[in-house]
Amino acid sequence: MTTHDMFDGRLQIYKRGASRHWQCAARVGGRRFRQTTGEESLDRAKDVAEEWYLALRGKLRNGLITPDERTFGQAAEQYLREVRVLAVTTRSPSYVALLELRMKTHIIPFFVDKPLSAVNRGLVQQYRVKRAEQMIARTKTDDKPGHPPARSTMTQEIVHIRQVLKYAEGHGWIKFVPNLSMPYMTQGKRGRRAWFSPEEYEQLRKATRRRITDGTRPGWKSHYEDLHDFVLFMANTGLRPDEALRLEIRDVKIEDDYATRKTLLVIDVRGKTGVGYCKSMPNAVYPFQQLRKRREQELRTQGKTKEQILALLPTLKLFPRYDRNLFNKILEEENLKFDRDGQRRTAYSLRHTYISMRLMEGANIHQVANNCRTSVQMIEQFYAAHIKDRLDAAAINVQRPKAARKAAKQPATKRAKPVTKSRPTASRNYSLIYTKL
């Protein structure tokens, strides 16, 4: 096969053995193109190939030819395949299912055919705008206008987009992960987590206690008792709901604390941040004892012997059931489901209540962070900002003396100048001596 190169080897002209016409081939934008010149003469074939090659270069410059690279949809499919296999050991199944739902419902349909190099800050901003328009149109009614997706929802979706791009970077499909942050209006309002004030917590405690005696559902007394003890236990330990539901009886020990000289619980916690320890308030001891007695009574009801109870009791769940619907119903009856800012209260609000009450009592913020297995930054951002006891009125309401304030109001020309006594100079002393002589 005879071959001729043009444009420093970027364009090739060749003729196959059985063909009468010259062919041309070139690589433009990472893609390979071939075309017949339809000419038998080499000189005329070179002219045709040159025009054809320059036309391809013009299409590439105008964006009509996209580089031959992997698309976002291809990278996302491989990323999801890896997540299903590898993330099971580090993430909960619900997290993986929710990630896959967001990717397939919103992210992949928008970016499916986009090359990875085209996913940049501008394109992601277009995605934000489209998501907001769709959500506003879907939630709009005759009575009120629609609303865009929540800030946290969009943050999670942008995180998923960045995860796909990091996966592509790790495989060498892109050179770097672009900046996907908002171009403006990135500072959000300082808010606080939904919690129960001391008065509201007392109202909730009495309501769950009342449900034990006034509950009308047959056979549900133990459910009411467990819920009451769950509220007390959570508000005095600061555990996350998933951490509390994972607890087994062997994970909780009753100990006498040397520093405080009080009896409290030392809890071996397993949950979101791995394994850690928590020391409770003294008021958590009694609910734990009641829960343990209730689990032991359930084993007796099942006909277990004393030896079997001793063997099975340590491995039983402390909270084998948590009725979320019952908890929400009590909150609605007591008008506690939403706080004054419209935030929804859940079982997580009991953890927020614990942290807020500890700060109100003057607890060390670093010790609270360690006990709750979180960071000082999170506590300062979402809890300490709205605790009035964190403000020192003596350091804020400082006033200068009345005389100093009065002097500061006078013009500079009327202010009394300080009086300085001048010492007699040597010449004056000598004149006195001569006068006496």
Contacts in CASP RR format, 6 or more apart in sequence:
PFRMAT RR
TARGET T0000
AUTHOR 0000-0000-0000
METHOD contacts of the structure
MODEL  1
MTTHDMFDGRLQIYKRGASRHWQCAARVGGRRFRQTTGEESLDRAKDVAE
EWYLALRGKLRNGLITPDERTFGQAAEQYLREVRVLAVTTRSPSYVALLE
LRMKTHIIPFFVDKPLSAVNRGLVQQYRVKRAEQMIARTKTDDKPGHPPA
RSTMTQEIVHIRQVLKYAEGHGWIKFVPNLSMPYMTQGKRGRRAWFSPEE
YEQLRKATRRRITDGTRPGWKSHYEDLHDFVLFMANTGLRPDEALRLEIR
DVKIEDDYATRKTLLVIDVRGKTGVGYCKSMPNAVYPFQQLRKRREQELR
TQGKTKEQILALLPTLKLFPRYDRNLFNKILEEENLKFDRDGQRRTAYSL
RHTYISMRLMEGANIHQVANNCRTSVQMIEQFYAAHIKDRLDAAAINVQR
PKAARKAAKQPATKRAKPVTKSRPTASRNYSLIYTKL
1 14 0 8 1.000
1 15 0 8 1.000
1 16 0 8 1.000
1 17 0 8 1.000
2 14 0 8 1.000
2 15 0 8 1.000
3 12 0 8 1.000
3 13 0 8 1.000
3 14 0 8 1.000
4 12 0 8 1.000
4 13 0 8 1.000
4 14 0 8 1.000
4 42 0 8 1.000
4 46 0 8 1.000
5 11 0 8 1.000
5 12 0 8 1.000
5 13 0 8 1.000
6 12 0 8 1.000
6 13 0 8 1.000
6 46 0 8 1.000
6 49 0 8 1.000
6 50 0 8 1.000
6 53 0 8 1.000
7 53 0 8 1.000
10 26 0 8 1.000
10 27 0 8 1.000
10 53 0 8 1.000
11 24 0 8 1.000
11 25 0 8 1.000
11 26 0 8 1.000
11 49 0 8 1.000
11 50 0 8 1.000
11 53 0 8 1.000
12 24 0 8 1.000
12 25 0 8 1.000
12 26 0 8 1.000
13 22 0 8 1.000
13 23 0 8 1.000
13 24 0 8 1.000
13 37 0 8 1.000
13 42 0 8 1.000
13 45 0 8 1.000
13 46 0 8 1.000
13 49 0 8 1.000
14 22 0 8 1.000
14 23 0 8 1.000
14 24 0 8 1.000
14 25 0 8 1.000
15 21 0 8 1.000
15 22 0 8 1.000
15 23 0 8 1.000
16 23 0 8 1.000
20 40 0 8 1.000
21 36 0 8 1.000
21 37 0 8 1.000
21 38 0 8 1.000
21 39 0 8 1.000
21 40 0 8 1.000
21 45 0 8 1.000
22 36 0 8 1.000
22 37 0 8 1.000
22 38 0 8 1.000
22 39 0 8 1.000
22 40 0 8 1.000
22 42 0 8 1.000
22 45 0 8 1.000
22 49 0 8 1.000
23 34 0 8 1.000
23 35 0 8 1.000
23 36 0 8 1.000
23 37 0 8 1.000
24 34 0 8 1.000
24 35 0 8 1.000
24 36 0 8 1.000
24 37 0 8 1.000
24 45 0 8 1.000
24 48 0 8 1.000
24 49 0 8 1.000
24 52 0 8 1.000
24 53 0 8 1.000
25 32 0 8 1.000
25 33 0 8 1.000
25 34 0 8 1.000
25 35 0 8 1.000
26 32 0 8 1.000
26 33 0 8 1.000
26 52 0 8 1.000
26 53 0 8 1.000
26 56 0 8 1.000
27 33 0 8 1.000
28 53 0 8 1.000
28 56 0 8 1.000
28 57 0 8 1.000
28 59 0 8 1.000
28 60 0 8 1.000
28 65 0 8 1.000
29 60 0 8 1.000
29 65 0 8 1.000
29 67 0 8 1.000
29 68 0 8 1.000
30 67 0 8 1.000
30 68 0 8 1.000
31 65 0 8 1.000
31 67 0 8 1.000
31 68 0 8 1.000
33 56 0 8 1.000
35 49 0 8 1.000
35 52 0 8 1.000
37 44 0 8 1.000
37 45 0 8 1.000
37 48 0 8 1.000
37 49 0 8 1.000
37 52 0 8 1.000
38 45 0 8 1.000
38 48 0 8 1.000
39 45 0 8 1.000
39 48 0 8 1.000
56 65 0 8 1.000
58 64 0 8 1.000
59 65 0 8 1.000
66 115 0 8 1.000
66 118 0 8 1.000
67 115 0 8 1.000
67 117 0 8 1.000
69 115 0 8 1.000
69 116 0 8 1.000
69 117 0 8 1.000
69 173 0 8 1.000
70 115 0 8 1.000
70 116 0 8 1.000
70 168 0 8 1.000
70 173 0 8 1.000
71 112 0 8 1.000
71 113 0 8 1.000
71 114 0 8 1.000
71 115 0 8 1.000
71 116 0 8 1.000
72 108 0 8 1.000
72 111 0 8 1.000
72 112 0 8 1.000
72 113 0 8 1.000
72 114 0 8 1.000
72 115 0 8 1.000
72 116 0 8 1.000
72 119 0 8 1.000
72 164 0 8 1.000
73 108 0 8 1.000
73 111 0 8 1.000
73 112 0 8 1.000
73 113 0 8 1.000
73 114 0 8 1.000
75 116 0 8 1.000
75 164 0 8 1.000
75 165 0 8 1.000
75 167 0 8 1.000
75 168 0 8 1.000
75 173 0 8 1.000
76 103 0 8 1.000
76 107 0 8 1.000
76 108 0 8 1.000
76 111 0 8 1.000
76 112 0 8 1.000
76 164 0 8 1.000
78 167 0 8 1.000
79 163 0 8 1.000
79 164 0 8 1.000
79 167 0 8 1.000
80 99 0 8 1.000
80 100 0 8 1.000
80 103 0 8 1.000
82 167 0 8 1.000
83 96 0 8 1.000
83 99 0 8 1.000
83 100 0 8 1.000
84 96 0 8 1.000
84 100 0 8 1.000
87 95 0 8 1.000
87 96 0 8 1.000
88 96 0 8 1.000
99 160 0 8 1.000
102 156 0 8 1.000
102 157 0 8 1.000
102 160 0 8 1.000
103 160 0 8 1.000
106 131 0 8 1.000
106 157 0 8 1.000
107 127 0 8 1.000
107 157 0 8 1.000
107 160 0 8 1.000
107 161 0 8 1.000
107 164 0 8 1.000
110 127 0 8 1.000
110 130 0 8 1.000
111 119 0 8 1.000
111 123 0 8 1.000
111 127 0 8 1.000
111 161 0 8 1.000
114 123 0 8 1.000
116 165 0 8 1.000
116 168 0 8 1.000
116 173 0 8 1.000
116 174 0 8 1.000
117 174 0 8 1.000
119 161 0 8 1.000
119 165 0 8 1.000
119 178 0 8 1.000
120 178 0 8 1.000
121 178 0 8 1.000
121 179 0 8 1.000
121 180 0 8 1.000
121 181 0 8 1.000
121 183 0 8 1.000
124 158 0 8 1.000
124 161 0 8 1.000
124 180 0 8 1.000
125 182 0 8 1.000
125 183 0 8 1.000
127 161 0 8 1.000
128 154 0 8 1.000
128 182 0 8 1.000
131 148 0 8 1.000
131 149 0 8 1.000
131 154 0 8 1.000
131 157 0 8 1.000
132 148 0 8 1.000
132 149 0 8 1.000
135 146 0 8 1.000
135 147 0 8 1.000
135 148 0 8 1.000
135 149 0 8 1.000
136 145 0 8 1.000
136 146 0 8 1.000
136 147 0 8 1.000
136 148 0 8 1.000
137 146 0 8 1.000
138 146 0 8 1.000
139 146 0 8 1.000
139 147 0 8 1.000
140 146 0 8 1.000
151 188 0 8 1.000
158 180 0 8 1.000
161 180 0 8 1.000
162 177 0 8 1.000
162 180 0 8 1.000
165 174 0 8 1.000
165 177 0 8 1.000
165 178 0 8 1.000
166 177 0 8 1.000
168 174 0 8 1.000
169 175 0 8 1.000
169 176 0 8 1.000
169 177 0 8 1.000
190 381 0 8 1.000
190 385 0 8 1.000
191 382 0 8 1.000
191 385 0 8 1.000
191 386 0 8 1.000
192 382 0 8 1.000
192 383 0 8 1.000
192 385 0 8 1.000
192 386 0 8 1.000
193 343 0 8 1.000
193 348 0 8 1.000
193 349 0 8 1.000
193 352 0 8 1.000
193 382 0 8 1.000
193 383 0 8 1.000
194 338 0 8 1.000
194 339 0 8 1.000
194 341 0 8 1.000
194 343 0 8 1.000
194 344 0 8 1.000
194 345 0 8 1.000
194 346 0 8 1.000
194 349 0 8 1.000
194 352 0 8 1.000
195 339 0 8 1.000
195 345 0 8 1.000
195 349 0 8 1.000
195 352 0 8 1.000
195 353 0 8 1.000
195 356 0 8 1.000
196 204 0 8 1.000
196 235 0 8 1.000
196 336 0 8 1.000
196 345 0 8 1.000
196 349 0 8 1.000
196 350 0 8 1.000
196 353 0 8 1.000
198 357 0 8 1.000
200 336 0 8 1.000
201 235 0 8 1.000
201 353 0 8 1.000
203 334 0 8 1.000
203 336 0 8 1.000
204 231 0 8 1.000
204 330 0 8 1.000
204 331 0 8 1.000
204 334 0 8 1.000
204 336 0 8 1.000
205 228 0 8 1.000
205 231 0 8 1.000
205 232 0 8 1.000
205 235 0 8 1.000
207 330 0 8 1.000
207 333 0 8 1.000
207 334 0 8 1.000
208 224 0 8 1.000
208 227 0 8 1.000
208 228 0 8 1.000
208 231 0 8 1.000
208 330 0 8 1.000
209 228 0 8 1.000
211 224 0 8 1.000
211 227 0 8 1.000
211 228 0 8 1.000
211 330 0 8 1.000
212 221 0 8 1.000
212 224 0 8 1.000
212 225 0 8 1.000
212 228 0 8 1.000
215 221 0 8 1.000
215 224 0 8 1.000
222 294 0 8 1.000
223 321 0 8 1.000
223 323 0 8 1.000
223 326 0 8 1.000
224 326 0 8 1.000
225 290 0 8 1.000
225 294 0 8 1.000
226 291 0 8 1.000
226 294 0 8 1.000
226 319 0 8 1.000
226 321 0 8 1.000
226 322 0 8 1.000
227 322 0 8 1.000
227 323 0 8 1.000
227 326 0 8 1.000
227 327 0 8 1.000
227 330 0 8 1.000
228 287 0 8 1.000
229 287 0 8 1.000
229 288 0 8 1.000
229 290 0 8 1.000
229 291 0 8 1.000
230 244 0 8 1.000
230 287 0 8 1.000
230 319 0 8 1.000
230 322 0 8 1.000
230 347 0 8 1.000
231 350 0 8 1.000
232 283 0 8 1.000
232 284 0 8 1.000
232 286 0 8 1.000
232 287 0 8 1.000
233 239 0 8 1.000
233 244 0 8 1.000
233 284 0 8 1.000
233 287 0 8 1.000
233 288 0 8 1.000
233 291 0 8 1.000
234 241 0 8 1.000
234 244 0 8 1.000
234 347 0 8 1.000
234 350 0 8 1.000
234 351 0 8 1.000
234 354 0 8 1.000
235 350 0 8 1.000
235 353 0 8 1.000
235 354 0 8 1.000
235 357 0 8 1.000
236 280 0 8 1.000
236 281 0 8 1.000
236 282 0 8 1.000
236 283 0 8 1.000
236 284 0 8 1.000
236 287 0 8 1.000
236 354 0 8 1.000
237 244 0 8 1.000
237 265 0 8 1.000
237 267 0 8 1.000
237 278 0 8 1.000
237 280 0 8 1.000
237 281 0 8 1.000
237 284 0 8 1.000
237 354 0 8 1.000
238 278 0 8 1.000
238 350 0 8 1.000
238 351 0 8 1.000
238 354 0 8 1.000
238 355 0 8 1.000
238 371 0 8 1.000
238 372 0 8 1.000
239 247 0 8 1.000
239 267 0 8 1.000
239 269 0 8 1.000
239 278 0 8 1.000
239 351 0 8 1.000
240 271 0 8 1.000
240 272 0 8 1.000
240 348 0 8 1.000
240 351 0 8 1.000
241 322 0 8 1.000
241 346 0 8 1.000
241 347 0 8 1.000
241 348 0 8 1.000
241 351 0 8 1.000
242 271 0 8 1.000
242 272 0 8 1.000
243 269 0 8 1.000
243 270 0 8 1.000
243 271 0 8 1.000
243 272 0 8 1.000
244 318 0 8 1.000
244 319 0 8 1.000
245 317 0 8 1.000
245 319 0 8 1.000
245 322 0 8 1.000
246 270 0 8 1.000
246 271 0 8 1.000
246 317 0 8 1.000
247 267 0 8 1.000
247 269 0 8 1.000
247 317 0 8 1.000
247 318 0 8 1.000
247 319 0 8 1.000
248 314 0 8 1.000
248 315 0 8 1.000
248 316 0 8 1.000
248 317 0 8 1.000
248 318 0 8 1.000
249 292 0 8 1.000
249 295 0 8 1.000
249 313 0 8 1.000
249 314 0 8 1.000
249 315 0 8 1.000
249 316 0 8 1.000
249 318 0 8 1.000
250 314 0 8 1.000
250 315 0 8 1.000
251 267 0 8 1.000
251 268 0 8 1.000
251 269 0 8 1.000
251 270 0 8 1.000
251 318 0 8 1.000
252 265 0 8 1.000
252 266 0 8 1.000
252 267 0 8 1.000
252 268 0 8 1.000
252 288 0 8 1.000
252 318 0 8 1.000
253 265 0 8 1.000
253 266 0 8 1.000
253 267 0 8 1.000
254 263 0 8 1.000
254 264 0 8 1.000
254 265 0 8 1.000
254 285 0 8 1.000
254 288 0 8 1.000
254 289 0 8 1.000
255 263 0 8 1.000
255 264 0 8 1.000
255 265 0 8 1.000
255 266 0 8 1.000
256 262 0 8 1.000
256 263 0 8 1.000
257 263 0 8 1.000
257 264 0 8 1.000
257 279 0 8 1.000
262 282 0 8 1.000
263 282 0 8 1.000
263 285 0 8 1.000
264 279 0 8 1.000
264 280 0 8 1.000
264 281 0 8 1.000
264 282 0 8 1.000
264 284 0 8 1.000
264 285 0 8 1.000
265 278 0 8 1.000
265 279 0 8 1.000
265 280 0 8 1.000
265 284 0 8 1.000
265 285 0 8 1.000
265 288 0 8 1.000
266 277 0 8 1.000
266 278 0 8 1.000
266 279 0 8 1.000
266 280 0 8 1.000
267 277 0 8 1.000
267 278 0 8 1.000
267 279 0 8 1.000
267 280 0 8 1.000
268 275 0 8 1.000
268 276 0 8 1.000
268 277 0 8 1.000
269 275 0 8 1.000
269 276 0 8 1.000
269 277 0 8 1.000
269 278 0 8 1.000
269 373 0 8 1.000
270 276 0 8 1.000
272 373 0 8 1.000
273 373 0 8 1.000
273 374 0 8 1.000
276 373 0 8 1.000
278 371 0 8 1.000
278 372 0 8 1.000
278 373 0 8 1.000
279 371 0 8 1.000
288 318 0 8 1.000
291 318 0 8 1.000
291 319 0 8 1.000
292 313 0 8 1.000
292 318 0 8 1.000
295 313 0 8 1.000
295 316 0 8 1.000
295 318 0 8 1.000
295 320 0 8 1.000
296 309 0 8 1.000
296 313 0 8 1.000
299 308 0 8 1.000
299 309 0 8 1.000
299 312 0 8 1.000
299 313 0 8 1.000
299 316 0 8 1.000
300 309 0 8 1.000
304 312 0 8 1.000
322 347 0 8 1.000
324 347 0 8 1.000
327 347 0 8 1.000
328 337 0 8 1.000
331 337 0 8 1.000
331 345 0 8 1.000
336 345 0 8 1.000
337 344 0 8 1.000
337 345 0 8 1.000
338 344 0 8 1.000
338 345 0 8 1.000
339 345 0 8 1.000
351 372 0 8 1.000
352 382 0 8 1.000
352 383 0 8 1.000
354 372 0 8 1.000
355 368 0 8 1.000
355 372 0 8 1.000
355 379 0 8 1.000
355 383 0 8 1.000
356 383 0 8 1.000
356 386 0 8 1.000
356 387 0 8 1.000
358 368 0 8 1.000
359 365 0 8 1.000
359 368 0 8 1.000
359 379 0 8 1.000
359 383 0 8 1.000
359 384 0 8 1.000
359 387 0 8 1.000
359 389 0 8 1.000
359 390 0 8 1.000
360 387 0 8 1.000
360 389 0 8 1.000
361 389 0 8 1.000
362 389 0 8 1.000
365 376 0 8 1.000
365 379 0 8 1.000
365 380 0 8 1.000
365 384 0 8 1.000
366 376 0 8 1.000
368 379 0 8 1.000
369 375 0 8 1.000
369 376 0 8 1.000
369 378 0 8 1.000
369 379 0 8 1.000
372 379 0 8 1.000
384 390 0 8 1.000
399 405 0 8 1.000
400 408 0 8 1.000
407 415 0 8 1.000
END
